């Protein structure tokens, strides 16, 4: 296996008014190549973890991720939201 560099990471804010009940838990989509069939979803819960790898399950989580990404604030708006929240807790 070859690692091609550091993983891509970003942080984006979501306004409180925009929530997704199906995203009330964390999930990670692990990509192991160009083929979608190689992808696995990692779900971590309070007492357990699961690794759905069926193509239909991976597609469902990929669609959820796409919806969350589309609803997220942009980089400038996310920074403003995070600064505002940080100032509220000072």
Buried (B, 14 or more C-beta within 10 A) or exposed (E): EEEEEEEEEEEBBBEEEEEEEEBEEEBEEEBEEEEEEEBBBBBEEEEEEEEBEEEEBBEBBBEBBEEBEEBBBEEEEBBEBBEEEEEEEE
